[in-house]
């Protein structure tokens, strides 16, 4: 039922984006000393929201293309392109700290939107709290 409310769907997508970004940041930090490792980040949420196929097409026969996999999330991961160190590693711990804080702000925003939306739904149903 709640997946039909666009605001809640967008907040859920923002939460997923922030979580995926935190995973990439953690992977970058874990490989900060790995020679040749390239720092990676996600494209901004505004750039990626609604750029994927939400519903696959129906196939009338098994050999038909259904569109599954079009616009998947793999295209959102970007090479950060930072300045490489002498061993070829492009991870900057300072930059990763800033990215982590930005991902936390995204998550906090999605939580606030969800909480507010659910409060409005409760109020419309005549419940308080």
Phi, psi and omega in degrees: 000313184287342179289350178272350178272116188299323180297317179290324177296318179294319178297321177295319178294322177295321177298314179297320179296315180296320179294317179294323179294320177297324177298315179295321179297316179298320178295321178298313181295319180296332181255024183298335180253005181282121180299133177080000181288135179258129177294138181234152179212168177265152170295157182300153182299318181298329180284334187254346183292128180066024177264000179250160179289124182276328178228134178285156177284156178272134179258132178275342178223153183300332182278354182283150175283137181251353181086001179295131181097350177290133176064035181290172187287350182296332180288348182277339182282127184240149171283127184295328177072028179289173180289124182285146174279176180303332179271005177090000180280136182250011182281128173246116183298325178297316179295322179294326176297316179295319178296321179297319178295321178294321178294323177295321177297320177299315180296315179299321178296316180296323178294318179295319179295317179297314180298316179295317180296318179293327175296320177295321179295315178299318179296319180293335177273357178087016178253150177252158174117000000 
